[in-house]
Every structure is written in C-alpha cells, then in structure tokens.
Amino acid sequence: MAQTPTRSESCPVPPPGSRGIDQILAAARARLRRLDPEQAHLAVRGGALLVDIRPAGQRAAHGTVPGALAVERNVLEWRFDPRCAARLPQAVDYDLPVVVLCQEGYTSSLAAAALQDLGLHRATDVAGGLLLFLAEHPRRVFTRLQLLANVWGYEHAVARTVDVHVRRLRAKLGVDTPLVTTVYGIGYRLADEARIVLDRER
C-alpha cells in the first residue's frame, strides 16, 4: 500500500533567502495605504487613475467598471513606467495617483507595490468590494445608484448593473446561502441571517 507523503516529501525545502507568497503579499501591503471602496471612490473623484488589471475573461464574465482603465497585469509595469517607450499617455509623472483593482484584492496589492518600485509612490489598491461595503452597514438599505457610487466608484453607469452583479453573486453562492436581501422598489441590504466575517486583510 502506498504511503501518504509527509510534508518533507511533498514540499521541497525552500532555498535560503527565499520568501513564500504569503510573506511577499504581506510585505507589499505593508507599503501601501490601501483604500476601501468609499475611499477609492473619493480618490478617483479627486483625480486618481483607476486601473482594472483583471484578465479579459473576468471582465467579460463579471462586467467592466466604467471609468476604469483596463490594463492586463502582465504588461502593467511597461505601461506605467515613465521611462519606458511602451508607456501609456497618462504615465508621464511619478506623482500620478494610481488605484489598482482586481477580482479579490490579492493581485492588486502585488501590482500596486510593483508600481511603487517603479517610483510611482502614490500607487495603491482597493480592498474589499460589494460584500464588505454591505457588511459595514448592516440593516441599511441602499439604492442601486448608491451602490454604484460607493462600491464601484462610478455614478453614470446603468443602475441595473447592480442587479447583474447581485444575480451572479447569488448564483455562485446558491439558494441555501442567504446574503443579500432585495428591498423591492428601493434596492438591497445585507440579509439578517447572513453569516460573514470581514476580512480586512484582503
């Protein structure tokens, strides 16, 4: 009978001086002043550039963010390095405030830290999302336009965009996981029976 591999057999010994991804992520975030959705919205209104680094497949499946500049992660540094010939027209100033967002808030932290390494010292990322915003305001009802402005940081999209996001969220979680309650004629709020834990490290 085959034996179950031990940790030493299944995981190689890391080279001296190397770091695991958890350590790299923690170090990246220690350098950032991460923004919650409301702070990100205010930053964009104040002139910051919102950069969506999600792959094209995720943007197609989950929707785009109006007003955000879509830049694939694998070319981000080339597009934002003011010294690079492949830079974007916006990337002409090291003082440019850049707010990076991704699907779950992990890759965006690493990307923002990489931009800081280039000298863009005001680069940061967005922590949290729809559920975080609702969880921080339990029992409060939000209209679709309020969610558009406060969660995704834009005000001029079609309000039904929120319905699409909520429908996809419910489809992923399943009917047995009540999370978002529809308040007919108004909007949405966090369900009374919702059991969630706020992860502010994401």
GUPADREN-594682 format. One line per 3 residues: number of its first residue (from 0); their letters; for each residue x, y negated, z of N, C-alpha, C, O. Coordinates in nm, 3 decimals, decimal comma, always signed. Atoms other than C-alpha are relative to their C-alpha. Example, Ala and Ser with C-alpha at 12.3 -4.5 7.8 and 13.67 -1.06 7.14 Angstrom:
GUPADREN-594682
0> as> +0,089 +0,119 +0,000 +1,230 +0,450 +0,780 +0,090 -0,120 +0,000 +0,194 -0,118 +0,066 ~ -0,082 +0,119 -0,006 +1,367 +0,106 +0,714 -0,077 -0,109 +0,073 -0,026 -0,220 +0,090 $
***
This chain:
GUPADREN-594682
0> maq> +0,084 +0,120 +0,000 +0,000 +0,000 +0,000 +0,088 -0,125 +0,000 +0,185 -0,134 +0,075 ~ -0,080 +0,122 +0,009 +0,132 -0,340 -0,092 -0,017 -0,083 +0,125 -0,127 -0,093 +0,180 ~ +0,003 +0,083 -0,119 +0,220 -0,566 +0,198 -0,034 -0,144 -0,037 +0,003 -0,193 -0,143 $
3> tpt> +0,031 +0,140 +0,020 +0,083 -0,918 +0,233 +0,127 -0,083 +0,011 +0,201 -0,068 +0,109 ~ -0,125 +0,079 -0,005 +0,364 -1,165 +0,152 +0,003 -0,088 +0,123 -0,098 -0,148 +0,160 ~ -0,018 +0,091 -0,113 +0,499 -1,352 +0,451 +0,023 -0,139 -0,054 +0,043 -0,157 -0,175 $
6> rse> -0,020 +0,137 +0,045 +0,540 -1,729 +0,441 +0,135 -0,017 -0,066 +0,148 -0,090 -0,164 ~ -0,134 +0,015 +0,057 +0,913 -1,694 +0,373 +0,009 +0,062 -0,139 +0,089 +0,018 -0,222 ~ -0,002 -0,064 +0,130 +0,838 -1,463 +0,078 -0,083 -0,079 -0,103 -0,049 -0,083 -0,221 $
9> scp> +0,090 +0,068 +0,093 +0,556 -1,671 -0,071 +0,036 -0,146 -0,024 -0,005 -0,205 -0,123 ~ -0,037 +0,141 +0,013 +0,706 -2,016 -0,016 +0,151 -0,014 +0,007 +0,211 +0,017 +0,110 ~ -0,146 +0,012 -0,002 +1,066 -2,087 -0,114 +0,046 -0,107 +0,097 -0,028 -0,201 +0,127 $
12> vpp> -0,059 +0,099 -0,091 +1,292 -2,279 +0,122 +0,032 -0,126 -0,080 +0,105 -0,119 -0,179 ~ -0,024 +0,124 +0,077 +1,293 -2,644 +0,008 +0,146 -0,043 +0,009 +0,211 -0,021 +0,111 ~ -0,138 +0,048 -0,001 +1,629 -2,796 -0,087 +0,019 -0,109 +0,106 -0,076 -0,181 +0,137 $
15> pgs> -0,027 +0,106 -0,098 +1,793 -3,023 +0,173 -0,027 -0,138 -0,059 +0,012 -0,168 -0,172 ~ +0,028 +0,136 +0,044 +1,671 -3,380 +0,148 -0,127 -0,016 -0,081 -0,168 -0,129 -0,109 ~ +0,123 +0,011 +0,078 +1,358 -3,296 -0,048 -0,118 -0,029 +0,094 -0,110 -0,008 +0,215 $
18> rgi> +0,121 +0,030 -0,077 +1,010 -3,404 +0,064 -0,121 +0,066 -0,063 -0,129 +0,078 -0,185 ~ +0,125 -0,054 +0,050 +0,670 -3,241 +0,034 -0,092 -0,112 -0,046 -0,069 -0,229 -0,014 ~ +0,089 +0,102 +0,054 +0,386 -3,419 -0,141 -0,072 -0,076 +0,111 -0,100 -0,195 +0,095 $
21> dqi> +0,065 +0,071 -0,111 +0,218 -3,500 +0,192 +0,090 -0,110 +0,055 +0,043 -0,219 +0,089 ~ -0,095 +0,101 -0,048 +0,532 -3,681 +0,305 +0,015 -0,114 -0,101 +0,024 -0,231 -0,062 ~ -0,013 +0,103 +0,103 +0,562 -3,864 -0,026 -0,122 -0,090 +0,000 -0,110 -0,212 -0,012 $
24> laa> +0,123 +0,079 -0,002 +0,199 -3,974 -0,010 -0,004 -0,092 +0,122 -0,043 -0,208 +0,111 ~ +0,000 +0,081 -0,122 +0,234 -4,094 +0,349 +0,097 -0,117 -0,012 +0,067 -0,229 +0,031 ~ -0,098 +0,107 +0,017 +0,545 -4,293 +0,262 -0,051 -0,107 -0,096 -0,028 -0,226 -0,076 $
27> ara> +0,055 +0,095 +0,096 +0,371 -4,451 -0,035 -0,105 -0,089 +0,067 -0,105 -0,211 +0,048 ~ +0,108 +0,076 -0,063 +0,070 -4,555 +0,171 +0,050 -0,091 +0,111 -0,013 -0,192 +0,142 ~ -0,057 +0,085 -0,104 +0,289 -4,697 +0,446 +0,044 -0,135 -0,056 +0,057 -0,232 +0,018 $
30> rlr> -0,044 +0,123 +0,065 +0,399 -4,961 +0,195 -0,116 -0,084 -0,052 -0,098 -0,200 -0,088 ~ +0,113 +0,066 +0,063 +0,051 -5,053 +0,076 -0,095 -0,062 +0,102 -0,110 -0,012 +0,213 ~ +0,113 +0,053 -0,076 -0,220 -5,277 +0,214 -0,124 +0,043 -0,076 -0,180 -0,032 -0,156 $
33> rld> +0,110 -0,060 +0,076 -0,496 -5,050 +0,088 -0,130 -0,076 +0,024 -0,153 -0,131 +0,132 ~ +0,125 +0,075 -0,006 -0,835 -5,202 +0,017 -0,120 +0,094 +0,005 -0,122 +0,197 -0,063 ~ +0,125 -0,073 +0,008 -1,179 -5,072 +0,095 -0,080 -0,058 -0,118 -0,038 -0,159 -0,175 $
36> peq> +0,073 +0,049 +0,118 -1,445 -5,118 -0,177 -0,038 -0,147 +0,007 -0,030 -0,218 -0,094 ~ +0,038 +0,140 -0,013 -1,563 -5,454 -0,042 +0,120 -0,092 -0,020 +0,110 -0,194 -0,087 ~ -0,121 +0,081 +0,015 -1,208 -5,590 -0,018 +0,048 +0,002 -0,145 +0,095 -0,100 -0,196 $
39> ahl> -0,040 -0,010 +0,140 -1,132 -5,464 -0,368 -0,088 -0,091 -0,087 -0,039 -0,157 -0,178 ~ +0,092 +0,086 +0,073 -1,440 -5,643 -0,499 +0,041 -0,146 +0,014 +0,043 -0,220 -0,085 ~ -0,042 +0,138 -0,023 -1,325 -5,969 -0,341 +0,132 -0,030 -0,070 +0,151 -0,140 -0,123 $
42> avr> -0,130 +0,020 +0,065 -0,972 -5,921 -0,475 -0,017 -0,021 -0,150 +0,047 -0,108 -0,210 ~ +0,023 +0,013 +0,145 -1,098 -5,875 -0,831 -0,066 -0,134 -0,030 -0,030 -0,200 -0,128 ~ +0,063 +0,130 +0,021 -1,321 -6,180 -0,800 +0,101 -0,114 +0,016 +0,084 -0,222 -0,041 $
45> gga> -0,102 +0,101 -0,021 -1,013 -6,369 -0,684 +0,111 +0,002 -0,105 +0,206 -0,076 -0,096 ~ -0,097 -0,001 +0,109 -0,817 -6,277 -0,996 +0,085 +0,124 -0,011 +0,167 +0,133 -0,102 ~ -0,079 -0,123 +0,008 -0,669 -5,933 -0,924 -0,044 +0,082 -0,122 -0,158 +0,073 -0,167 $
48> llv> +0,028 -0,085 +0,116 -0,649 -5,687 -1,215 -0,034 +0,140 +0,051 +0,048 +0,205 +0,116 ~ +0,044 -0,133 -0,039 -0,848 -5,368 -1,154 +0,041 +0,099 -0,108 +0,005 +0,082 -0,225 ~ -0,054 -0,096 +0,097 -0,678 -5,070 -1,320 -0,051 +0,140 +0,032 -0,026 +0,193 +0,140 $
51> dir> +0,056 -0,135 -0,013 -0,856 -4,737 -1,368 +0,096 +0,099 -0,064 +0,114 +0,100 -0,185 ~ -0,099 -0,094 +0,053 -0,597 -4,459 -1,401 -0,056 +0,141 -0,016 +0,020 +0,235 -0,040 ~ +0,058 -0,133 +0,019 -0,842 -4,169 -1,423 +0,021 +0,048 -0,144 +0,022 -0,033 -0,237 $
54> pag> -0,012 -0,052 +0,136 -0,792 -3,939 -1,723 -0,126 -0,028 -0,080 -0,234 -0,048 -0,023 ~ +0,115 +0,029 +0,087 -1,020 -3,996 -2,020 -0,115 +0,096 +0,025 -0,231 +0,057 +0,018 ~ +0,105 -0,098 -0,026 -1,208 -3,676 -1,938 -0,083 -0,035 +0,122 -0,205 -0,018 +0,121 $
57> qra> +0,074 +0,040 -0,119 -1,300 -3,801 -1,592 -0,084 -0,124 -0,026 -0,197 -0,134 +0,021 ~ +0,079 +0,120 +0,032 -1,409 -4,138 -1,726 -0,122 +0,036 -0,083 -0,229 -0,022 -0,065 ~ +0,112 -0,040 +0,083 -1,626 -3,965 -1,984 -0,106 +0,074 +0,082 -0,226 +0,058 +0,059 $
60> ahg> +0,094 -0,080 -0,079 -1,780 -3,730 -1,727 -0,070 -0,081 +0,108 -0,187 -0,058 +0,137 ~ +0,054 +0,070 -0,117 -1,832 -3,976 -1,441 -0,030 -0,147 -0,025 -0,078 -0,216 +0,065 ~ +0,031 +0,138 +0,031 -1,865 -4,309 -1,617 +0,119 -0,093 +0,015 +0,212 -0,065 +0,090 $
63> tvp> -0,106 +0,099 -0,007 -1,643 -4,609 -1,668 -0,036 -0,109 +0,100 -0,151 -0,120 +0,143 ~ +0,021 +0,112 -0,091 -1,602 -4,909 -1,440 +0,011 -0,128 -0,081 +0,121 -0,168 -0,119 ~ -0,006 +0,124 +0,078 -1,698 -5,227 -1,626 +0,094 -0,102 +0,064 +0,090 -0,124 +0,185 $
66> gal> -0,094 +0,099 -0,050 -1,427 -5,489 -1,593 +0,135 +0,058 +0,036 +0,231 -0,017 +0,056 ~ -0,128 -0,063 -0,033 -1,154 -5,235 -1,516 +0,078 +0,028 -0,127 +0,021 +0,059 -0,232 ~ -0,089 -0,031 +0,111 -0,856 -5,188 -1,744 +0,040 +0,147 +0,010 +0,103 +0,186 +0,109 $
69> ave> -0,032 -0,142 -0,001 -0,818 -4,818 -1,831 +0,143 +0,022 -0,051 +0,174 -0,012 -0,166 ~ -0,139 -0,030 +0,037 -0,452 -4,710 -1,832 +0,032 +0,140 +0,051 +0,024 +0,165 +0,171 ~ -0,033 -0,136 -0,042 -0,352 -4,344 -1,828 +0,119 -0,001 +0,095 +0,213 -0,078 +0,079 $
72> rnv> -0,105 -0,003 -0,103 -0,135 -4,254 -1,530 +0,139 +0,026 -0,059 +0,238 -0,028 -0,010 ~ -0,132 -0,037 +0,051 +0,144 -4,109 -1,743 +0,071 -0,114 -0,074 +0,189 -0,100 -0,107 ~ -0,066 +0,113 +0,065 +0,212 -4,447 -1,908 -0,009 -0,128 +0,085 +0,028 -0,236 +0,038 $
75> lew> +0,026 +0,119 -0,081 +0,129 -4,681 -1,619 +0,123 -0,088 +0,018 +0,115 -0,210 -0,001 ~ -0,120 +0,080 -0,024 +0,486 -4,789 -1,539 +0,046 -0,073 -0,125 +0,089 -0,188 -0,117 ~ -0,041 +0,064 +0,126 +0,566 -4,860 -1,905 -0,091 -0,118 -0,035 -0,046 -0,217 -0,092 $
78> rfd> +0,097 +0,106 +0,033 +0,252 -5,072 -1,940 +0,010 -0,121 +0,093 -0,031 -0,231 +0,057 ~ +0,000 +0,111 -0,096 +0,317 -5,283 -1,630 +0,139 -0,052 +0,036 +0,151 -0,144 +0,116 ~ -0,134 +0,051 -0,025 +0,694 -5,329 -1,626 +0,025 -0,122 -0,089 +0,031 -0,108 -0,211 $
81> prc> -0,021 +0,121 +0,081 +0,753 -5,691 -1,738 +0,126 +0,007 -0,086 +0,139 -0,068 -0,183 ~ -0,124 -0,013 +0,077 +1,096 -5,579 -1,866 -0,015 +0,093 -0,119 +0,075 +0,101 -0,203 ~ +0,017 -0,105 +0,101 +0,951 -5,310 -2,094 -0,067 -0,056 -0,126 -0,162 -0,134 -0,117 $
84> aar> +0,059 +0,045 +0,125 +0,874 -5,369 -2,461 -0,142 +0,053 -0,020 -0,219 -0,003 -0,098 ~ +0,133 -0,059 +0,015 +0,564 -5,149 -2,425 -0,100 -0,054 +0,102 -0,209 +0,000 +0,118 ~ +0,087 +0,055 -0,104 +0,414 -5,365 -2,151 -0,129 -0,056 -0,060 -0,136 -0,089 -0,179 $
87> lpq> +0,126 +0,061 +0,038 +0,057 -5,491 -2,165 +0,014 -0,153 -0,001 +0,104 -0,206 +0,065 ~ -0,007 +0,148 +0,000 -0,008 -5,861 -2,239 -0,015 -0,061 +0,138 +0,038 -0,169 +0,165 ~ +0,020 +0,054 -0,136 -0,116 -5,906 -1,876 +0,125 +0,014 +0,087 +0,138 -0,057 +0,186 $
90> avd> -0,114 -0,033 -0,085 +0,213 -5,769 -1,739 +0,118 -0,091 -0,029 +0,221 -0,046 -0,079 ~ -0,107 +0,095 +0,025 +0,424 -6,082 -1,761 +0,050 -0,066 +0,129 +0,136 -0,153 +0,125 ~ -0,032 +0,067 -0,126 +0,452 -6,173 -1,392 +0,010 +0,104 +0,110 -0,082 +0,185 +0,128 $
93> ydl> -0,016 -0,094 -0,111 +0,587 -5,976 -1,096 -0,094 -0,033 +0,116 -0,109 +0,048 +0,208 ~ +0,093 +0,039 -0,105 +0,339 -6,164 -0,877 -0,144 +0,040 -0,034 -0,238 +0,003 +0,037 ~ +0,133 -0,041 +0,045 +0,045 -6,008 -1,063 -0,065 +0,092 +0,105 -0,008 +0,196 +0,138 $
96> pvv> +0,069 -0,089 -0,093 -0,208 -5,863 -0,813 -0,071 +0,112 -0,077 -0,157 +0,085 -0,161 ~ +0,057 -0,115 +0,069 -0,299 -5,512 -0,931 -0,067 +0,091 +0,103 -0,008 +0,125 +0,205 ~ +0,074 -0,092 -0,086 -0,564 -5,291 -0,770 -0,026 +0,127 -0,080 -0,100 +0,125 -0,178 $
99> vlc> +0,009 -0,126 +0,073 -0,539 -4,928 -0,881 -0,111 +0,087 +0,061 -0,124 +0,095 +0,183 ~ +0,100 -0,094 -0,050 -0,828 -4,684 -0,855 +0,005 +0,129 -0,079 +0,040 +0,132 -0,197 ~ +0,009 -0,131 +0,064 -0,867 -4,316 -0,930 -0,123 +0,070 +0,055 -0,207 +0,007 +0,119 $
102> qeg> +0,122 -0,071 -0,036 -1,125 -4,047 -0,864 -0,016 +0,014 +0,151 -0,126 -0,005 +0,203 ~ +0,013 -0,030 -0,143 -1,046 -3,969 -0,498 +0,093 -0,080 +0,089 +0,084 -0,070 +0,211 ~ -0,083 +0,085 -0,082 -0,781 -4,214 -0,383 +0,135 +0,057 +0,039 +0,201 +0,004 +0,128 $
105> yts> -0,133 -0,056 -0,028 -0,471 -3,994 -0,381 +0,101 -0,047 -0,105 +0,202 -0,108 -0,072 ~ -0,091 +0,039 +0,107 -0,308 -4,050 -0,719 +0,018 -0,151 -0,006 +0,126 -0,200 -0,040 ~ -0,009 +0,146 +0,005 -0,386 -4,421 -0,696 +0,103 -0,054 +0,097 +0,169 -0,154 +0,069 $
108> sla> -0,100 +0,045 -0,097 -0,167 -4,455 -0,386 +0,141 +0,018 -0,055 +0,225 -0,072 -0,044 ~ -0,132 -0,025 +0,058 +0,131 -4,296 -0,559 +0,027 -0,096 -0,116 +0,139 -0,143 -0,134 ~ -0,016 +0,090 +0,114 +0,069 -4,511 -0,867 +0,029 -0,143 +0,045 +0,115 -0,210 -0,012 $
111> aaa> -0,022 +0,136 -0,050 +0,050 -4,836 -0,669 +0,140 -0,014 +0,057 +0,205 -0,118 +0,039 ~ -0,136 +0,004 -0,054 +0,374 -4,751 -0,489 +0,102 -0,004 -0,113 +0,205 -0,071 -0,102 ~ -0,090 +0,003 +0,115 +0,539 -4,687 -0,826 +0,005 -0,139 -0,062 +0,111 -0,184 -0,106 $
114> lqd> +0,001 +0,137 +0,052 +0,430 -5,032 -0,943 +0,080 -0,093 +0,092 +0,149 -0,184 +0,045 ~ -0,082 +0,080 -0,092 +0,583 -5,182 -0,629 +0,149 +0,024 -0,025 +0,229 -0,068 -0,015 ~ -0,140 -0,030 +0,031 +0,908 -5,005 -0,718 +0,048 -0,079 -0,120 +0,167 -0,110 -0,132 $
117> lgl> -0,035 +0,081 +0,116 +0,899 -5,198 -1,045 +0,017 -0,147 +0,034 +0,069 -0,225 -0,046 ~ -0,009 +0,140 -0,041 +0,878 -5,523 -0,850 -0,135 -0,069 +0,014 -0,141 -0,185 +0,055 ~ +0,133 +0,057 -0,013 +0,501 -5,579 -0,858 -0,045 +0,017 +0,146 -0,119 +0,110 +0,180 $
120> hra> +0,014 -0,017 -0,144 +0,489 -5,636 -0,483 -0,143 -0,013 +0,049 -0,171 +0,023 +0,164 ~ +0,140 +0,016 -0,041 +0,115 -5,714 -0,476 -0,088 +0,115 -0,046 -0,211 +0,109 -0,033 ~ +0,078 -0,115 +0,045 +0,010 -5,378 -0,620 -0,052 +0,078 +0,121 +0,018 +0,094 +0,221 $
123> tdv> +0,059 -0,082 -0,105 -0,225 -5,170 -0,404 -0,105 +0,089 -0,065 -0,116 +0,094 -0,187 ~ +0,102 -0,086 +0,058 -0,511 -4,923 -0,442 -0,128 -0,005 +0,083 -0,133 -0,065 +0,190 ~ +0,132 -0,001 -0,064 -0,875 -4,860 -0,348 -0,016 +0,129 +0,078 +0,001 +0,238 +0,024 $
126> agg> +0,027 -0,116 -0,084 -0,952 -4,627 -0,059 -0,151 +0,018 +0,014 -0,224 -0,079 +0,027 ~ +0,142 -0,027 -0,021 -1,291 -4,458 -0,028 -0,080 -0,013 -0,127 -0,026 -0,005 -0,237 ~ +0,090 +0,009 +0,114 -1,592 -4,502 -0,253 -0,143 -0,011 +0,046 -0,170 -0,070 +0,151 $
129> lll> +0,142 +0,013 -0,029 -1,968 -4,470 -0,254 -0,035 +0,053 +0,139 -0,102 -0,015 +0,215 ~ +0,038 -0,059 -0,128 -1,995 -4,237 +0,046 +0,059 -0,077 +0,116 -0,007 -0,093 +0,219 ~ -0,061 +0,078 -0,107 -1,753 -4,439 +0,256 -0,081 -0,127 +0,025 -0,106 -0,163 +0,140 $
132> fla> +0,075 +0,124 -0,015 -1,949 -4,756 +0,189 -0,134 +0,026 +0,068 -0,173 -0,049 +0,158 ~ +0,127 -0,032 -0,063 -2,282 -4,594 +0,280 +0,018 +0,041 +0,145 -0,062 +0,004 +0,231 ~ -0,022 -0,049 -0,136 -2,137 -4,426 +0,589 +0,034 -0,112 +0,096 +0,004 -0,103 +0,215 $
135> ehp> -0,033 +0,111 -0,087 -2,008 -4,755 +0,722 -0,121 -0,089 +0,030 -0,114 -0,178 +0,114 ~ +0,122 +0,078 -0,021 -2,362 -4,896 +0,702 -0,118 +0,096 +0,017 -0,212 +0,092 -0,064 ~ +0,107 -0,099 -0,016 -2,585 -4,615 +0,839 -0,137 -0,066 +0,017 -0,151 -0,169 +0,083 $
138> rrv> +0,142 +0,041 -0,008 -2,965 -4,659 +0,801 -0,030 -0,129 -0,075 -0,146 -0,168 -0,087 ~ +0,027 +0,120 +0,078 -2,920 -4,972 +0,597 -0,033 +0,038 -0,144 +0,033 +0,124 -0,203 ~ +0,041 -0,028 +0,137 -3,095 -4,969 +0,260 +0,068 -0,100 -0,094 +0,069 -0,221 -0,068 $
141> ftr> -0,067 +0,084 +0,098 -2,902 -5,100 -0,041 -0,073 +0,007 -0,133 -0,113 +0,115 -0,177 ~ +0,053 +0,000 +0,136 -3,044 -5,207 -0,374 +0,109 +0,049 -0,094 +0,226 +0,056 -0,057 ~ -0,099 -0,046 +0,098 -2,876 -5,078 -0,688 +0,103 -0,109 -0,029 +0,222 -0,081 -0,044 $
144> lql> -0,093 +0,108 +0,030 -2,726 -5,419 -0,757 +0,098 -0,024 +0,113 +0,213 -0,059 +0,089 ~ -0,092 +0,014 -0,114 -2,580 -5,438 -0,405 +0,107 +0,107 -0,004 +0,223 +0,080 +0,025 ~ -0,098 -0,108 +0,009 -2,413 -5,100 -0,454 +0,098 -0,026 -0,114 +0,218 -0,001 -0,099 $
147> lan> -0,089 +0,032 +0,111 -2,275 -5,206 -0,791 +0,104 -0,102 +0,041 +0,222 -0,088 +0,008 ~ -0,091 +0,109 -0,037 -2,123 -5,520 -0,642 +0,096 +0,041 +0,110 +0,213 +0,005 +0,106 ~ -0,081 -0,028 -0,119 -1,995 -5,375 -0,314 +0,083 +0,127 -0,009 +0,187 +0,137 +0,056 $
150> vwg> -0,073 -0,126 +0,008 -1,884 -5,025 -0,411 +0,093 +0,003 -0,119 +0,211 +0,038 -0,106 ~ -0,083 -0,009 +0,121 -1,760 -5,050 -0,768 +0,060 -0,134 -0,038 +0,145 -0,141 -0,127 ~ -0,065 +0,128 +0,021 -1,678 -5,420 -0,761 -0,039 -0,074 -0,125 +0,038 -0,156 -0,175 $
153> yeh> +0,043 +0,079 +0,114 -1,879 -5,547 -1,053 -0,148 -0,032 +0,013 -0,221 +0,038 +0,084 ~ +0,134 +0,052 -0,021 -2,204 -5,735 -1,087 -0,086 -0,003 -0,126 -0,206 -0,028 -0,117 ~ +0,072 +0,021 +0,124 -2,304 -5,734 -1,451 -0,026 +0,128 -0,077 -0,057 +0,124 -0,196 $
156> ava> +0,032 -0,126 +0,066 -2,350 -5,364 -1,528 -0,150 +0,027 +0,014 -0,220 -0,041 +0,089 ~ +0,140 -0,039 -0,009 -2,686 -5,197 -1,577 -0,024 +0,066 +0,135 +0,052 +0,154 +0,175 ~ +0,025 -0,050 -0,134 -2,840 -5,122 -1,238 -0,021 +0,151 +0,002 +0,010 +0,216 +0,102 $
159> rtv> +0,024 -0,143 +0,003 -2,935 -4,770 -1,348 +0,129 +0,081 +0,003 +0,125 +0,203 +0,019 ~ -0,128 -0,069 -0,014 -2,564 -4,688 -1,346 +0,008 +0,069 +0,135 +0,063 +0,179 +0,145 ~ -0,002 -0,059 -0,133 -2,608 -4,622 -0,974 -0,079 +0,130 +0,002 -0,037 +0,227 +0,065 $
162> dvh> +0,081 -0,122 +0,004 -2,883 -4,368 -1,044 +0,078 +0,116 -0,059 +0,068 +0,230 -0,012 ~ -0,081 -0,105 +0,063 -2,645 -4,177 -1,269 +0,102 +0,054 +0,098 +0,119 +0,176 +0,108 ~ -0,099 -0,044 -0,098 -2,374 -4,167 -1,000 -0,065 +0,084 +0,109 -0,012 +0,189 +0,146 $
165> vrr> +0,068 -0,074 -0,107 -2,620 -4,053 -0,731 -0,047 +0,136 -0,051 -0,036 +0,236 +0,020 ~ +0,047 -0,127 +0,056 -2,767 -3,785 -0,959 +0,115 +0,099 -0,015 +0,100 +0,217 +0,015 ~ -0,115 -0,090 +0,014 -2,423 -3,645 -1,034 +0,052 +0,046 +0,135 +0,094 +0,160 +0,151 $
168> lra> -0,044 -0,036 -0,135 -2,331 -3,654 -0,666 -0,089 +0,109 +0,058 -0,040 +0,206 +0,115 ~ +0,094 -0,101 -0,050 -2,644 -3,459 -0,573 +0,018 +0,133 -0,071 +0,007 +0,238 -0,008 ~ -0,020 -0,123 +0,076 -2,580 -3,207 -0,849 +0,122 +0,077 +0,049 +0,122 +0,200 +0,054 $
171> klg> -0,122 -0,065 -0,049 -2,230 -3,139 -0,716 -0,020 +0,060 +0,138 +0,029 +0,169 +0,167 ~ +0,016 -0,044 -0,139 -2,337 -3,108 -0,352 -0,107 +0,106 +0,016 -0,098 +0,189 +0,106 ~ +0,109 -0,097 -0,011 -2,653 -2,905 -0,412 -0,114 -0,053 +0,085 -0,097 -0,146 +0,164 $
174> vdt> +0,121 +0,048 -0,069 -3,004 -2,946 -0,276 +0,004 +0,025 +0,150 -0,069 -0,039 +0,225 ~ -0,006 -0,033 -0,142 -2,910 -2,795 +0,060 +0,090 -0,095 +0,079 +0,107 -0,077 +0,200 ~ -0,089 +0,095 -0,068 -2,673 -3,084 +0,140 -0,056 -0,141 -0,014 -0,015 -0,215 -0,103 $
177> plv> +0,057 +0,136 +0,009 -2,882 -3,398 +0,205 +0,103 -0,105 +0,037 +0,166 -0,095 +0,142 ~ -0,102 +0,101 -0,027 -2,661 -3,701 +0,186 -0,049 -0,141 -0,027 -0,032 -0,231 +0,055 ~ +0,049 +0,132 +0,039 -2,820 -3,993 +0,004 -0,152 +0,006 -0,013 -0,205 +0,091 -0,084 $
180> ttv> +0,146 +0,006 +0,005 -3,186 -4,083 +0,055 -0,045 -0,111 -0,094 +0,006 -0,223 -0,088 ~ +0,058 +0,101 +0,089 -3,385 -4,264 -0,213 -0,110 -0,075 +0,075 -0,200 -0,013 +0,132 ~ +0,105 +0,084 -0,056 -3,593 -4,554 -0,083 -0,074 -0,059 -0,119 -0,028 -0,155 -0,181 $
183> ygi> +0,069 +0,033 +0,124 -3,849 -4,588 -0,358 -0,035 -0,148 -0,007 -0,087 -0,207 +0,088 ~ +0,028 +0,140 +0,022 -3,883 -4,934 -0,501 +0,110 -0,094 +0,048 +0,106 -0,214 +0,021 ~ -0,107 +0,085 -0,054 -3,566 -5,056 -0,327 +0,137 +0,050 -0,046 +0,206 -0,017 -0,122 $
186> gyr> -0,133 -0,049 +0,034 -3,256 -4,837 -0,359 +0,034 +0,127 +0,074 -0,041 +0,225 +0,070 ~ -0,049 -0,120 -0,066 -3,058 -4,590 -0,149 +0,055 -0,033 +0,139 +0,090 -0,147 +0,169 ~ -0,069 +0,011 -0,129 -2,928 -4,528 +0,202 +0,052 +0,138 +0,036 +0,015 +0,238 -0,024 $
189> lad> -0,054 -0,127 -0,048 -2,734 -4,260 +0,386 -0,111 +0,078 +0,068 -0,187 +0,022 +0,148 ~ +0,105 -0,083 -0,058 -2,961 -3,970 +0,482 +0,020 +0,015 +0,150 +0,134 +0,022 +0,198 ~ -0,008 -0,014 -0,145 -3,044 -3,936 +0,852 +0,071 +0,127 +0,041 +0,144 +0,129 +0,141 $
192> ear> -0,058 -0,130 -0,035 -2,935 -3,571 +0,850 +0,138 +0,021 -0,060 +0,194 +0,130 -0,049 ~ -0,131 -0,015 +0,064 -2,612 -3,637 +0,663 +0,107 +0,022 +0,106 +0,114 -0,050 +0,206 ~ -0,112 -0,029 -0,089 -2,309 -3,488 +0,834 +0,129 -0,024 -0,076 +0,171 +0,059 -0,157 $
195> ivl> -0,124 +0,033 +0,068 -1,994 -3,657 +0,716 +0,099 -0,056 +0,100 +0,062 -0,108 +0,205 ~ -0,109 +0,055 -0,080 -1,660 -3,756 +0,861 +0,074 -0,102 -0,086 +0,116 -0,070 -0,198 ~ -0,071 +0,103 +0,076 -1,500 -4,080 +0,749 +0,149 +0,031 -0,002 +0,214 +0,037 +0,103 $
198> dre> -0,143 -0,025 +0,016 -1,154 -4,005 +0,612 +0,064 -0,128 -0,051 +0,067 -0,152 -0,172 ~ -0,058 +0,128 +0,039 -0,981 -4,343 +0,611 +0,143 +0,015 -0,051 +0,207 -0,085 -0,087 ~ -0,135 -0,022 +0,051 -0,652 -4,183 +0,505 -0,001 +0,030 -0,149 +0,106 +0,042 -0,209 $
201> r> +0,007 -0,036 +0,141 -0,777 -4,105 +0,153 +0,027 -0,121 -0,087 +0,026 -0,110 -0,210 $
***
